[in-house]
């Protein structure tokens, strides 16, 4: 599969994650094999989002920030943003 295919699948899976159609466990299982290359940095940042579910559930402001950053990431992936731009989205604050 090409990088463009991977990027498209990643954007789709992130959107499914946001709607609840895909669980964090299912997402991790699908993307576990991507261990190096440009998508690795993006995936390590996504891990933070996956790990912070409990914080998002009790903190509406944090949820809004992380969900907004996820929307930016999905848009950036679909728009062909550079790996450097995508890696700036860390889910720790607004990028």
PyMOL Python script that loads the backbone (N, CA, C, O; Angstrom):
from pymol import cmd

cmd.read_pdbstr("""\
ATOM      1  N   UNK A   1       0.838  -1.176   0.000  1.00  0.00           N
ATOM      2  CA  UNK A   1       0.000   0.000   0.000  1.00  0.00           C
ATOM      3  C   UNK A   1       0.890   1.248   0.000  1.00  0.00           C
ATOM      4  O   UNK A   1       1.936   1.270   0.649  1.00  0.00           O
ATOM      5  N   UNK A   2       0.477   2.268  -0.718  1.00  0.00           N
ATOM      6  CA  UNK A   2       1.272   3.482  -0.811  1.00  0.00           C
ATOM      7  C   UNK A   2       1.029   4.392   0.396  1.00  0.00           C
ATOM      8  O   UNK A   2       0.072   4.219   1.150  1.00  0.00           O
ATOM      9  N   UNK A   3       1.916   5.349   0.546  1.00  0.00           N
ATOM     10  CA  UNK A   3       1.761   6.326   1.628  1.00  0.00           C
ATOM     11  C   UNK A   3       0.437   7.069   1.492  1.00  0.00           C
ATOM     12  O   UNK A   3      -0.243   7.304   2.490  1.00  0.00           O
ATOM     13  N   UNK A   4       0.061   7.445   0.262  1.00  0.00           N
ATOM     14  CA  UNK A   4      -1.210   8.147   0.064  1.00  0.00           C
ATOM     15  C   UNK A   4      -2.393   7.293   0.520  1.00  0.00           C
ATOM     16  O   UNK A   4      -3.346   7.800   1.112  1.00  0.00           O
ATOM     17  N   UNK A   5      -2.319   5.992   0.238  1.00  0.00           N
ATOM     18  CA  UNK A   5      -3.378   5.091   0.706  1.00  0.00           C
ATOM     19  C   UNK A   5      -3.418   5.053   2.227  1.00  0.00           C
ATOM     20  O   UNK A   5      -4.488   5.107   2.832  1.00  0.00           O
ATOM     21  N   UNK A   6      -2.225   4.959   2.844  1.00  0.00           N
ATOM     22  CA  UNK A   6      -2.143   4.937   4.306  1.00  0.00           C
ATOM     23  C   UNK A   6      -2.713   6.221   4.900  1.00  0.00           C
ATOM     24  O   UNK A   6      -3.463   6.182   5.875  1.00  0.00           O
ATOM     25  N   UNK A   7      -2.356   7.354   4.311  1.00  0.00           N
ATOM     26  CA  UNK A   7      -2.831   8.643   4.820  1.00  0.00           C
ATOM     27  C   UNK A   7      -4.350   8.723   4.698  1.00  0.00           C
ATOM     28  O   UNK A   7      -5.017   9.190   5.621  1.00  0.00           O
ATOM     29  N   UNK A   8      -4.891   8.284   3.596  1.00  0.00           N
ATOM     30  CA  UNK A   8      -6.346   8.296   3.420  1.00  0.00           C
ATOM     31  C   UNK A   8      -7.045   7.375   4.408  1.00  0.00           C
ATOM     32  O   UNK A   8      -8.069   7.741   4.986  1.00  0.00           O
ATOM     33  N   UNK A   9      -6.496   6.184   4.602  1.00  0.00           N
ATOM     34  CA  UNK A   9      -7.071   5.248   5.574  1.00  0.00           C
ATOM     35  C   UNK A   9      -6.965   5.805   6.983  1.00  0.00           C
ATOM     36  O   UNK A   9      -7.892   5.657   7.780  1.00  0.00           O
ATOM     37  N   UNK A  10      -5.830   6.453   7.303  1.00  0.00           N
ATOM     38  CA  UNK A  10      -5.658   7.041   8.634  1.00  0.00           C
ATOM     39  C   UNK A  10      -6.707   8.124   8.872  1.00  0.00           C
ATOM     40  O   UNK A  10      -7.328   8.156   9.935  1.00  0.00           O
ATOM     41  N   UNK A  11      -6.913   9.003   7.907  1.00  0.00           N
ATOM     42  CA  UNK A  11      -7.927  10.060   8.051  1.00  0.00           C
ATOM     43  C   UNK A  11      -9.306   9.450   8.264  1.00  0.00           C
ATOM     44  O   UNK A  11     -10.059   9.905   9.126  1.00  0.00           O
ATOM     45  N   UNK A  12      -9.641   8.429   7.489  1.00  0.00           N
ATOM     46  CA  UNK A  12     -10.939   7.773   7.637  1.00  0.00           C
ATOM     47  C   UNK A  12     -11.081   7.122   9.010  1.00  0.00           C
ATOM     48  O   UNK A  12     -12.127   7.226   9.651  1.00  0.00           O
ATOM     49  N   UNK A  13     -10.014   6.445   9.458  1.00  0.00           N
ATOM     50  CA  UNK A  13     -10.070   5.784  10.769  1.00  0.00           C
ATOM     51  C   UNK A  13     -10.168   6.798  11.903  1.00  0.00           C
ATOM     52  O   UNK A  13     -10.855   6.548  12.894  1.00  0.00           O
ATOM     53  N   UNK A  14      -9.499   7.926  11.774  1.00  0.00           N
ATOM     54  CA  UNK A  14      -9.596   8.967  12.806  1.00  0.00           C
ATOM     55  C   UNK A  14     -11.011   9.531  12.859  1.00  0.00           C
ATOM     56  O   UNK A  14     -11.541   9.784  13.940  1.00  0.00           O
ATOM     57  N   UNK A  15     -11.619   9.726  11.700  1.00  0.00           N
ATOM     58  CA  UNK A  15     -13.004  10.205  11.669  1.00  0.00           C
ATOM     59  C   UNK A  15     -13.922   9.167  12.322  1.00  0.00           C
ATOM     60  O   UNK A  15     -14.829   9.533  13.070  1.00  0.00           O
ATOM     61  N   UNK A  16     -13.699   7.888  12.051  1.00  0.00           N
ATOM     62  CA  UNK A  16     -14.504   6.822  12.658  1.00  0.00           C
ATOM     63  C   UNK A  16     -14.278   6.746  14.160  1.00  0.00           C
ATOM     64  O   UNK A  16     -15.199   6.434  14.915  1.00  0.00           O
ATOM     65  N   UNK A  17     -13.071   7.027  14.588  1.00  0.00           N
ATOM     66  CA  UNK A  17     -12.760   7.063  16.015  1.00  0.00           C
ATOM     67  C   UNK A  17     -13.566   8.171  16.690  1.00  0.00           C
ATOM     68  O   UNK A  17     -14.121   7.980  17.772  1.00  0.00           O
ATOM     69  N   UNK A  18     -13.620   9.316  16.045  1.00  0.00           N
ATOM     70  CA  UNK A  18     -14.350  10.448  16.603  1.00  0.00           C
ATOM     71  C   UNK A  18     -15.846  10.240  16.690  1.00  0.00           C
ATOM     72  O   UNK A  18     -16.500  10.803  17.568  1.00  0.00           O
ATOM     73  N   UNK A  19     -16.397   9.440  15.792  1.00  0.00           N
ATOM     74  CA  UNK A  19     -17.838   9.186  15.812  1.00  0.00           C
ATOM     75  C   UNK A  19     -18.206   7.967  16.640  1.00  0.00           C
ATOM     76  O   UNK A  19     -19.387   7.673  16.828  1.00  0.00           O
ATOM     77  N   UNK A  20     -17.203   7.258  17.134  1.00  0.00           N
ATOM     78  CA  UNK A  20     -17.461   6.071  17.935  1.00  0.00           C
ATOM     79  C   UNK A  20     -17.646   4.807  17.116  1.00  0.00           C
ATOM     80  O   UNK A  20     -17.930   3.747  17.674  1.00  0.00           O
ATOM     81  N   UNK A  21     -17.491   4.900  15.809  1.00  0.00           N
ATOM     82  CA  UNK A  21     -17.612   3.722  14.962  1.00  0.00           C
ATOM     83  C   UNK A  21     -16.396   2.808  15.084  1.00  0.00           C
ATOM     84  O   UNK A  21     -16.449   1.636  14.711  1.00  0.00           O
ATOM     85  N   UNK A  22     -15.304   3.353  15.608  1.00  0.00           N
ATOM     86  CA  UNK A  22     -14.067   2.608  15.787  1.00  0.00           C
ATOM     87  C   UNK A  22     -13.575   2.873  17.202  1.00  0.00           C
ATOM     88  O   UNK A  22     -13.485   4.027  17.621  1.00  0.00           O
ATOM     89  N   UNK A  23     -13.263   1.830  17.930  1.00  0.00           N
ATOM     90  CA  UNK A  23     -12.776   2.002  19.307  1.00  0.00           C
ATOM     91  C   UNK A  23     -11.276   2.270  19.296  1.00  0.00           C
ATOM     92  O   UNK A  23     -10.600   2.033  18.295  1.00  0.00           O
ATOM     93  N   UNK A  24     -10.766   2.764  20.413  1.00  0.00           N
ATOM     94  CA  UNK A  24      -9.328   2.986  20.547  1.00  0.00           C
ATOM     95  C   UNK A  24      -8.571   1.673  20.353  1.00  0.00           C
ATOM     96  O   UNK A  24      -7.509   1.649  19.730  1.00  0.00           O
ATOM     97  N   UNK A  25      -9.113   0.599  20.881  1.00  0.00           N
ATOM     98  CA  UNK A  25      -8.466  -0.720  20.754  1.00  0.00           C
ATOM     99  C   UNK A  25      -8.429  -1.153  19.282  1.00  0.00           C
ATOM    100  O   UNK A  25      -7.408  -1.657  18.814  1.00  0.00           O
ATOM    101  N   UNK A  26      -9.515  -0.965  18.564  1.00  0.00           N
ATOM    102  CA  UNK A  26      -9.547  -1.324  17.144  1.00  0.00           C
ATOM    103  C   UNK A  26      -8.582  -0.448  16.346  1.00  0.00           C
ATOM    104  O   UNK A  26      -7.885  -0.932  15.454  1.00  0.00           O
ATOM    105  N   UNK A  27      -8.550   0.851  16.678  1.00  0.00           N
ATOM    106  CA  UNK A  27      -7.633   1.756  15.994  1.00  0.00           C
ATOM    107  C   UNK A  27      -6.194   1.300  16.194  1.00  0.00           C
ATOM    108  O   UNK A  27      -5.426   1.206  15.237  1.00  0.00           O
ATOM    109  N   UNK A  28      -5.835   1.020  17.439  1.00  0.00           N
ATOM    110  CA  UNK A  28      -4.467   0.579  17.727  1.00  0.00           C
ATOM    111  C   UNK A  28      -4.124  -0.708  16.984  1.00  0.00           C
ATOM    112  O   UNK A  28      -3.017  -0.846  16.462  1.00  0.00           O
ATOM    113  N   UNK A  29      -5.058  -1.645  16.933  1.00  0.00           N
ATOM    114  CA  UNK A  29      -4.804  -2.910  16.238  1.00  0.00           C
ATOM    115  C   UNK A  29      -4.546  -2.682  14.749  1.00  0.00           C
ATOM    116  O   UNK A  29      -3.688  -3.337  14.158  1.00  0.00           O
ATOM    117  N   UNK A  30      -5.278  -1.766  14.154  1.00  0.00           N
ATOM    118  CA  UNK A  30      -5.102  -1.488  12.724  1.00  0.00           C
ATOM    119  C   UNK A  30      -3.769  -0.821  12.426  1.00  0.00           C
ATOM    120  O   UNK A  30      -3.161  -1.069  11.384  1.00  0.00           O
ATOM    121  N   UNK A  31      -3.313   0.032  13.351  1.00  0.00           N
ATOM    122  CA  UNK A  31      -2.142   0.869  13.068  1.00  0.00           C
ATOM    123  C   UNK A  31      -0.887   0.425  13.813  1.00  0.00           C
ATOM    124  O   UNK A  31       0.145   1.087  13.708  1.00  0.00           O
ATOM    125  N   UNK A  32      -0.944  -0.653  14.548  1.00  0.00           N
ATOM    126  CA  UNK A  32       0.207  -1.146  15.307  1.00  0.00           C
ATOM    127  C   UNK A  32       1.414  -1.422  14.412  1.00  0.00           C
ATOM    128  O   UNK A  32       2.551  -1.219  14.838  1.00  0.00           O
ATOM    129  N   UNK A  33       1.192  -1.874  13.199  1.00  0.00           N
ATOM    130  CA  UNK A  33       2.277  -2.265  12.297  1.00  0.00           C
ATOM    131  C   UNK A  33       3.065  -1.077  11.762  1.00  0.00           C
ATOM    132  O   UNK A  33       4.166  -1.262  11.243  1.00  0.00           O
ATOM    133  N   UNK A  34       2.537   0.130  11.872  1.00  0.00           N
ATOM    134  CA  UNK A  34       3.257   1.310  11.382  1.00  0.00           C
ATOM    135  C   UNK A  34       4.213   1.756  12.480  1.00  0.00           C
ATOM    136  O   UNK A  34       3.831   2.468  13.408  1.00  0.00           O
ATOM    137  N   UNK A  35       5.456   1.323  12.353  1.00  0.00           N
ATOM    138  CA  UNK A  35       6.411   1.582  13.434  1.00  0.00           C
ATOM    139  C   UNK A  35       7.533   2.522  13.047  1.00  0.00           C
ATOM    140  O   UNK A  35       8.319   2.923  13.906  1.00  0.00           O
ATOM    141  N   UNK A  36       7.628   2.879  11.804  1.00  0.00           N
ATOM    142  CA  UNK A  36       8.633   3.864  11.422  1.00  0.00           C
ATOM    143  C   UNK A  36       8.133   4.630  10.215  1.00  0.00           C
ATOM    144  O   UNK A  36       7.078   4.329   9.658  1.00  0.00           O
ATOM    145  N   UNK A  37       8.892   5.603   9.831  1.00  0.00           N
ATOM    146  CA  UNK A  37       8.488   6.432   8.714  1.00  0.00           C
ATOM    147  C   UNK A  37       7.702   7.640   9.195  1.00  0.00           C
ATOM    148  O   UNK A  37       7.491   7.820  10.395  1.00  0.00           O
ATOM    149  N   UNK A  38       7.276   8.456   8.261  1.00  0.00           N
ATOM    150  CA  UNK A  38       6.615   9.724   8.599  1.00  0.00           C
ATOM    151  C   UNK A  38       5.357   9.576   9.447  1.00  0.00           C
ATOM    152  O   UNK A  38       5.098  10.411  10.314  1.00  0.00           O
ATOM    153  N   UNK A  39       4.581   8.538   9.213  1.00  0.00           N
ATOM    154  CA  UNK A  39       3.343   8.394   9.972  1.00  0.00           C
ATOM    155  C   UNK A  39       3.591   8.030  11.431  1.00  0.00           C
ATOM    156  O   UNK A  39       2.703   8.191  12.268  1.00  0.00           O
ATOM    157  N   UNK A  40       4.782   7.543  11.744  1.00  0.00           N
ATOM    158  CA  UNK A  40       5.087   7.146  13.118  1.00  0.00           C
ATOM    159  C   UNK A  40       4.946   8.311  14.095  1.00  0.00           C
ATOM    160  O   UNK A  40       4.386   8.140  15.178  1.00  0.00           O
ATOM    161  N   UNK A  41       5.443   9.490  13.730  1.00  0.00           N
ATOM    162  CA  UNK A  41       5.331  10.660  14.615  1.00  0.00           C
ATOM    163  C   UNK A  41       3.869  11.028  14.818  1.00  0.00           C
ATOM    164  O   UNK A  41       3.448  11.334  15.933  1.00  0.00           O
ATOM    165  N   UNK A  42       3.109  10.999  13.755  1.00  0.00           N
ATOM    166  CA  UNK A  42       1.693  11.329  13.854  1.00  0.00           C
ATOM    167  C   UNK A  42       0.981  10.324  14.760  1.00  0.00           C
ATOM    168  O   UNK A  42       0.182  10.704  15.616  1.00  0.00           O
ATOM    169  N   UNK A  43       1.277   9.055  14.564  1.00  0.00           N
ATOM    170  CA  UNK A  43       0.625   8.016  15.368  1.00  0.00           C
ATOM    171  C   UNK A  43       1.004   8.107  16.835  1.00  0.00           C
ATOM    172  O   UNK A  43       0.171   7.839  17.701  1.00  0.00           O
ATOM    173  N   UNK A  44       2.244   8.478  17.136  1.00  0.00           N
ATOM    174  CA  UNK A  44       2.616   8.619  18.550  1.00  0.00           C
ATOM    175  C   UNK A  44       1.863   9.783  19.188  1.00  0.00           C
ATOM    176  O   UNK A  44       1.517   9.714  20.368  1.00  0.00           O
ATOM    177  N   UNK A  45       1.604  10.841  18.439  1.00  0.00           N
ATOM    178  CA  UNK A  45       0.795  11.945  18.967  1.00  0.00           C
ATOM    179  C   UNK A  45      -0.659  11.521  19.150  1.00  0.00           C
ATOM    180  O   UNK A  45      -1.313  11.943  20.104  1.00  0.00           O
ATOM    181  N   UNK A  46      -1.162  10.695  18.251  1.00  0.00           N
ATOM    182  CA  UNK A  46      -2.536  10.200  18.364  1.00  0.00           C
ATOM    183  C   UNK A  46      -2.698   9.348  19.616  1.00  0.00           C
ATOM    184  O   UNK A  46      -3.774   9.320  20.214  1.00  0.00           O
ATOM    185  N   UNK A  47      -1.635   8.654  20.017  1.00  0.00           N
ATOM    186  CA  UNK A  47      -1.690   7.859  21.248  1.00  0.00           C
ATOM    187  C   UNK A  47      -2.098   8.725  22.439  1.00  0.00           C
ATOM    188  O   UNK A  47      -2.842   8.276  23.311  1.00  0.00           O
ATOM    189  N   UNK A  48      -1.615   9.953  22.473  1.00  0.00           N
ATOM    190  CA  UNK A  48      -1.991  10.865  23.563  1.00  0.00           C
ATOM    191  C   UNK A  48      -3.494  11.088  23.558  1.00  0.00           C
ATOM    192  O   UNK A  48      -4.139  11.051  24.606  1.00  0.00           O
ATOM    193  N   UNK A  49      -4.047  11.318  22.380  1.00  0.00           N
ATOM    194  CA  UNK A  49      -5.493  11.503  22.261  1.00  0.00           C
ATOM    195  C   UNK A  49      -6.217  10.261  22.776  1.00  0.00           C
ATOM    196  O   UNK A  49      -7.172  10.368  23.544  1.00  0.00           O
ATOM    197  N   UNK A  50      -5.763   9.093  22.354  1.00  0.00           N
ATOM    198  CA  UNK A  50      -6.404   7.849  22.778  1.00  0.00           C
ATOM    199  C   UNK A  50      -6.322   7.661  24.286  1.00  0.00           C
ATOM    200  O   UNK A  50      -7.277   7.203  24.912  1.00  0.00           O
ATOM    201  N   UNK A  51      -5.188   8.012  24.863  1.00  0.00           N
ATOM    202  CA  UNK A  51      -4.982   7.837  26.306  1.00  0.00           C
ATOM    203  C   UNK A  51      -5.747   8.837  27.161  1.00  0.00           C
ATOM    204  O   UNK A  51      -5.950   8.606  28.353  1.00  0.00           O
ATOM    205  N   UNK A  52      -6.172   9.942  26.567  1.00  0.00           N
ATOM    206  CA  UNK A  52      -6.793  11.025  27.345  1.00  0.00           C
ATOM    207  C   UNK A  52      -8.314  10.978  27.391  1.00  0.00           C
ATOM    208  O   UNK A  52      -8.942  11.969  27.765  1.00  0.00           O
ATOM    209  N   UNK A  53      -8.915   9.870  27.028  1.00  0.00           N
ATOM    210  CA  UNK A  53     -10.377   9.767  27.031  1.00  0.00           C
ATOM    211  C   UNK A  53     -10.965  10.145  28.386  1.00  0.00           C
ATOM    212  O   UNK A  53     -11.951  10.880  28.448  1.00  0.00           O
ATOM    213  N   UNK A  54     -10.375   9.653  29.467  1.00  0.00           N
ATOM    214  CA  UNK A  54     -10.915   9.950  30.795  1.00  0.00           C
ATOM    215  C   UNK A  54     -10.864  11.438  31.109  1.00  0.00           C
ATOM    216  O   UNK A  54     -11.765  11.964  31.762  1.00  0.00           O
ATOM    217  N   UNK A  55      -9.827  12.116  30.653  1.00  0.00           N
ATOM    218  CA  UNK A  55      -9.721  13.568  30.886  1.00  0.00           C
ATOM    219  C   UNK A  55     -10.776  14.293  30.061  1.00  0.00           C
ATOM    220  O   UNK A  55     -11.438  15.203  30.559  1.00  0.00           O
ATOM    221  N   UNK A  56     -10.934  13.892  28.798  1.00  0.00           N
ATOM    222  CA  UNK A  56     -11.959  14.533  27.952  1.00  0.00           C
ATOM    223  C   UNK A  56     -13.349  14.359  28.529  1.00  0.00           C
ATOM    224  O   UNK A  56     -14.187  15.253  28.407  1.00  0.00           O
ATOM    225  N   UNK A  57     -13.606  13.216  29.159  1.00  0.00           N
ATOM    226  CA  UNK A  57     -14.934  12.966  29.725  1.00  0.00           C
ATOM    227  C   UNK A  57     -15.254  13.889  30.893  1.00  0.00           C
ATOM    228  O   UNK A  57     -16.421  14.215  31.110  1.00  0.00           O
ATOM    229  N   UNK A  58     -14.258  14.314  31.644  1.00  0.00           N
ATOM    230  CA  UNK A  58     -14.543  15.158  32.806  1.00  0.00           C
ATOM    231  C   UNK A  58     -14.189  16.639  32.613  1.00  0.00           C
ATOM    232  O   UNK A  58     -14.504  17.463  33.472  1.00  0.00           O
ATOM    233  N   UNK A  59     -13.545  16.980  31.506  1.00  0.00           N
ATOM    234  CA  UNK A  59     -13.120  18.355  31.280  1.00  0.00           C
ATOM    235  C   UNK A  59     -13.567  18.821  29.888  1.00  0.00           C
ATOM    236  O   UNK A  59     -12.899  18.532  28.895  1.00  0.00           O
ATOM    237  N   UNK A  60     -14.687  19.537  29.814  1.00  0.00           N
ATOM    238  CA  UNK A  60     -15.220  19.964  28.515  1.00  0.00           C
ATOM    239  C   UNK A  60     -14.249  20.840  27.714  1.00  0.00           C
ATOM    240  O   UNK A  60     -14.211  20.748  26.488  1.00  0.00           O
ATOM    241  N   UNK A  61     -13.478  21.673  28.379  1.00  0.00           N
ATOM    242  CA  UNK A  61     -12.529  22.533  27.664  1.00  0.00           C
ATOM    243  C   UNK A  61     -11.413  21.701  27.035  1.00  0.00           C
ATOM    244  O   UNK A  61     -11.005  21.953  25.901  1.00  0.00           O
ATOM    245  N   UNK A  62     -10.931  20.724  27.766  1.00  0.00           N
ATOM    246  CA  UNK A  62      -9.889  19.835  27.247  1.00  0.00           C
ATOM    247  C   UNK A  62     -10.446  19.022  26.072  1.00  0.00           C
ATOM    248  O   UNK A  62      -9.760  18.829  25.067  1.00  0.00           O
ATOM    249  N   UNK A  63     -11.692  18.546  26.201  1.00  0.00           N
ATOM    250  CA  UNK A  63     -12.339  17.808  25.115  1.00  0.00           C
ATOM    251  C   UNK A  63     -12.440  18.689  23.876  1.00  0.00           C
ATOM    252  O   UNK A  63     -12.137  18.242  22.770  1.00  0.00           O
ATOM    253  N   UNK A  64     -12.856  19.916  24.051  1.00  0.00           N
ATOM    254  CA  UNK A  64     -12.994  20.818  22.913  1.00  0.00           C
ATOM    255  C   UNK A  64     -11.650  21.035  22.220  1.00  0.00           C
ATOM    256  O   UNK A  64     -11.569  21.036  20.992  1.00  0.00           O
ATOM    257  N   UNK A  65     -10.595  21.219  23.020  1.00  0.00           N
ATOM    258  CA  UNK A  65      -9.265  21.412  22.444  1.00  0.00           C
ATOM    259  C   UNK A  65      -8.836  20.182  21.672  1.00  0.00           C
ATOM    260  O   UNK A  65      -8.437  20.287  20.512  1.00  0.00           O
ATOM    261  N   UNK A  66      -8.912  19.000  22.306  1.00  0.00           N
ATOM    262  CA  UNK A  66      -8.439  17.788  21.643  1.00  0.00           C
ATOM    263  C   UNK A  66      -9.294  17.434  20.427  1.00  0.00           C
ATOM    264  O   UNK A  66      -8.758  17.013  19.402  1.00  0.00           O
ATOM    265  N   UNK A  67     -10.599  17.596  20.522  1.00  0.00           N
ATOM    266  CA  UNK A  67     -11.454  17.300  19.375  1.00  0.00           C
ATOM    267  C   UNK A  67     -11.180  18.278  18.229  1.00  0.00           C
ATOM    268  O   UNK A  67     -11.198  17.890  17.061  1.00  0.00           O
ATOM    269  N   UNK A  68     -10.931  19.526  18.560  1.00  0.00           N
ATOM    270  CA  UNK A  68     -10.572  20.508  17.533  1.00  0.00           C
ATOM    271  C   UNK A  68      -9.255  20.167  16.859  1.00  0.00           C
ATOM    272  O   UNK A  68      -9.112  20.303  15.644  1.00  0.00           O
ATOM    273  N   UNK A  69      -8.296  19.724  17.657  1.00  0.00           N
ATOM    274  CA  UNK A  69      -7.007  19.323  17.101  1.00  0.00           C
ATOM    275  C   UNK A  69      -7.162  18.083  16.214  1.00  0.00           C
ATOM    276  O   UNK A  69      -6.482  17.959  15.195  1.00  0.00           O
ATOM    277  N   UNK A  70      -8.045  17.177  16.598  1.00  0.00           N
ATOM    278  CA  UNK A  70      -8.297  15.989  15.772  1.00  0.00           C
ATOM    279  C   UNK A  70      -8.896  16.406  14.432  1.00  0.00           C
ATOM    280  O   UNK A  70      -8.524  15.866  13.390  1.00  0.00           O
ATOM    281  N   UNK A  71      -9.813  17.357  14.454  1.00  0.00           N
ATOM    282  CA  UNK A  71     -10.380  17.857  13.200  1.00  0.00           C
ATOM    283  C   UNK A  71      -9.296  18.466  12.324  1.00  0.00           C
ATOM    284  O   UNK A  71      -9.291  18.256  11.110  1.00  0.00           O
ATOM    285  N   UNK A  72      -8.369  19.224  12.929  1.00  0.00           N
ATOM    286  CA  UNK A  72      -7.256  19.794  12.168  1.00  0.00           C
ATOM    287  C   UNK A  72      -6.404  18.695  11.556  1.00  0.00           C
ATOM    288  O   UNK A  72      -5.993  18.790  10.400  1.00  0.00           O
ATOM    289  N   UNK A  73      -6.141  17.655  12.330  1.00  0.00           N
ATOM    290  CA  UNK A  73      -5.310  16.561  11.841  1.00  0.00           C
ATOM    291  C   UNK A  73      -5.977  15.856  10.662  1.00  0.00           C
ATOM    292  O   UNK A  73      -5.333  15.599   9.645  1.00  0.00           O
ATOM    293  N   UNK A  74      -7.247  15.547  10.794  1.00  0.00           N
ATOM    294  CA  UNK A  74      -7.972  14.878   9.712  1.00  0.00           C
ATOM    295  C   UNK A  74      -7.977  15.758   8.466  1.00  0.00           C
ATOM    296  O   UNK A  74      -7.721  15.282   7.360  1.00  0.00           O
ATOM    297  N   UNK A  75      -8.267  17.039   8.652  1.00  0.00           N
ATOM    298  CA  UNK A  75      -8.270  17.967   7.511  1.00  0.00           C
ATOM    299  C   UNK A  75      -6.882  18.038   6.874  1.00  0.00           C
ATOM    300  O   UNK A  75      -6.752  18.002   5.651  1.00  0.00           O
ATOM    301  N   UNK A  76      -5.844  18.138   7.713  1.00  0.00           N
ATOM    302  CA  UNK A  76      -4.484  18.210   7.198  1.00  0.00           C
ATOM    303  C   UNK A  76      -4.096  16.960   6.420  1.00  0.00           C
ATOM    304  O   UNK A  76      -3.469  17.053   5.365  1.00  0.00           O
ATOM    305  N   UNK A  77      -4.465  15.802   6.931  1.00  0.00           N
ATOM    306  CA  UNK A  77      -4.169  14.561   6.216  1.00  0.00           C
ATOM    307  C   UNK A  77      -4.846  14.549   4.852  1.00  0.00           C
ATOM    308  O   UNK A  77      -4.227  14.203   3.846  1.00  0.00           O
ATOM    309  N   UNK A  78      -6.097  14.923   4.828  1.00  0.00           N
ATOM    310  CA  UNK A  78      -6.852  14.897   3.564  1.00  0.00           C
ATOM    311  C   UNK A  78      -6.400  15.976   2.595  1.00  0.00           C
ATOM    312  O   UNK A  78      -6.548  15.826   1.382  1.00  0.00           O
ATOM    313  N   UNK A  79      -5.847  17.069   3.124  1.00  0.00           N
ATOM    314  CA  UNK A  79      -5.400  18.181   2.276  1.00  0.00           C
ATOM    315  C   UNK A  79      -3.950  18.026   1.831  1.00  0.00           C
ATOM    316  O   UNK A  79      -3.449  18.847   1.062  1.00  0.00           O
ATOM    317  N   UNK A  80      -3.273  16.987   2.304  1.00  0.00           N
ATOM    318  CA  UNK A  80      -1.888  16.769   1.895  1.00  0.00           C
ATOM    319  C   UNK A  80      -0.874  17.622   2.637  1.00  0.00           C
ATOM    320  O   UNK A  80       0.180  17.947   2.089  1.00  0.00           O
ATOM    321  N   UNK A  81      -1.179  17.992   3.885  1.00  0.00           N
ATOM    322  CA  UNK A  81      -0.234  18.788   4.684  1.00  0.00           C
ATOM    323  C   UNK A  81       1.079  18.017   4.847  1.00  0.00           C
ATOM    324  O   UNK A  81       1.107  16.787   4.784  1.00  0.00           O
ATOM    325  N   UNK A  82       2.138  18.751   5.052  1.00  0.00           N
ATOM    326  CA  UNK A  82       3.449  18.121   5.221  1.00  0.00           C
ATOM    327  C   UNK A  82       3.514  17.375   6.553  1.00  0.00           C
ATOM    328  O   UNK A  82       2.747  17.651   7.476  1.00  0.00           O
ATOM    329  N   UNK A  83       4.434  16.441   6.630  1.00  0.00           N
ATOM    330  CA  UNK A  83       4.621  15.695   7.871  1.00  0.00           C
ATOM    331  C   UNK A  83       4.992  16.628   9.022  1.00  0.00           C
ATOM    332  O   UNK A  83       4.590  16.402  10.164  1.00  0.00           O
ATOM    333  N   UNK A  84       5.749  17.661   8.724  1.00  0.00           N
ATOM    334  CA  UNK A  84       6.139  18.627   9.759  1.00  0.00           C
ATOM    335  C   UNK A  84       4.903  19.334  10.311  1.00  0.00           C
ATOM    336  O   UNK A  84       4.766  19.494  11.524  1.00  0.00           O
ATOM    337  N   UNK A  85       4.010  19.753   9.428  1.00  0.00           N
ATOM    338  CA  UNK A  85       2.773  20.409   9.874  1.00  0.00           C
ATOM    339  C   UNK A  85       1.919  19.461  10.706  1.00  0.00           C
ATOM    340  O   UNK A  85       1.395  19.843  11.752  1.00  0.00           O
ATOM    341  N   UNK A  86       1.783  18.229  10.240  1.00  0.00           N
ATOM    342  CA  UNK A  86       0.959  17.254  10.947  1.00  0.00           C
ATOM    343  C   UNK A  86       1.534  16.905  12.308  1.00  0.00           C
ATOM    344  O   UNK A  86       0.788  16.684  13.263  1.00  0.00           O
ATOM    345  N   UNK A  87       2.852  16.854  12.401  1.00  0.00           N
ATOM    346  CA  UNK A  87       3.506  16.501  13.665  1.00  0.00           C
ATOM    347  C   UNK A  87       3.342  17.596  14.720  1.00  0.00           C
ATOM    348  O   UNK A  87       3.542  17.339  15.907  1.00  0.00           O
ATOM    349  N   UNK A  88       2.982  18.803  14.307  1.00  0.00           N
ATOM    350  CA  UNK A  88       2.757  19.897  15.271  1.00  0.00           C
ATOM    351  C   UNK A  88       1.490  19.687  16.097  1.00  0.00           C
ATOM    352  O   UNK A  88       1.308  20.322  17.136  1.00  0.00           O
ATOM    353  N   UNK A  89       0.631  18.808  15.637  1.00  0.00           N
ATOM    354  CA  UNK A  89      -0.615  18.527  16.340  1.00  0.00           C
ATOM    355  C   UNK A  89      -0.311  17.441  17.372  1.00  0.00           C
ATOM    356  O   UNK A  89      -0.245  16.255  17.046  1.00  0.00           O
ATOM    357  N   UNK A  90      -0.128  17.867  18.620  1.00  0.00           N
ATOM    358  CA  UNK A  90       0.321  16.943  19.674  1.00  0.00           C
ATOM    359  C   UNK A  90      -0.796  16.587  20.653  1.00  0.00           C
ATOM    360  O   UNK A  90      -0.632  15.677  21.466  1.00  0.00           O
ATOM    361  N   UNK A  91      -1.915  17.279  20.590  1.00  0.00           N
ATOM    362  CA  UNK A  91      -3.058  17.068  21.499  1.00  0.00           C
ATOM    363  C   UNK A  91      -2.765  17.519  22.917  1.00  0.00           C
ATOM    364  O   UNK A  91      -3.502  17.174  23.840  1.00  0.00           O
ATOM    365  N   UNK A  92      -1.698  18.285  23.104  1.00  0.00           N
ATOM    366  CA  UNK A  92      -1.389  18.848  24.424  1.00  0.00           C
ATOM    367  C   UNK A  92      -1.909  20.271  24.574  1.00  0.00           C
ATOM    368  O   UNK A  92      -2.017  20.786  25.686  1.00  0.00           O
ATOM    369  N   UNK A  93      -2.225  20.890  23.469  1.00  0.00           N
ATOM    370  CA  UNK A  93      -2.713  22.256  23.444  1.00  0.00           C
ATOM    371  C   UNK A  93      -3.029  22.606  21.997  1.00  0.00           C
ATOM    372  O   UNK A  93      -2.866  21.778  21.100  1.00  0.00           O
ATOM    373  N   UNK A  94      -3.478  23.826  21.775  1.00  0.00           N
ATOM    374  CA  UNK A  94      -3.803  24.244  20.421  1.00  0.00           C
ATOM    375  C   UNK A  94      -2.526  24.401  19.614  1.00  0.00           C
ATOM    376  O   UNK A  94      -1.535  24.958  20.088  1.00  0.00           O
ATOM    377  N   UNK A  95      -2.569  23.896  18.378  1.00  0.00           N
ATOM    378  CA  UNK A  95      -1.398  24.005  17.498  1.00  0.00           C
ATOM    379  C   UNK A  95      -1.508  25.232  16.628  1.00  0.00           C
ATOM    380  O   UNK A  95      -0.618  25.496  15.819  1.00  0.00           O
TER     381      UNK A  95
END
""", "prot")
cmd.dss("prot")
cmd.show_as("cartoon", "prot")
cmd.util.cbc("prot")
cmd.orient("prot")
